[in-house]
Amino acid sequence: MRKQRRAGQALIEYLILFAFMSLIAVNMVKGMGGMMTASVRSIGYQLTQQLTIGVCDRECWYADYVNRTY
């Protein structure tokens, strides 16, 4: 009868371990998804700002454009 109790205890321990590991994995995936969303949003914002500045006569915010007028 002791053997059955040990087998049941091991099963419970494995289920708890699996649940804990699953919780960690789900939180990691959520974190990476949030990080990717923030990165894509930042890249989109930067591209929008860079592409809509255009050519300016003076006081350009971004001085690396070759086609700006002096």
Secondary structure, 3 states (H helix, E strand, C coil): CHHHHHHHHHHHHHHHHHHHHHHHHHHHHHHHHHHHHHHHHHHHHHHHHHHHHCCCCCCCCCCCCCCCCC
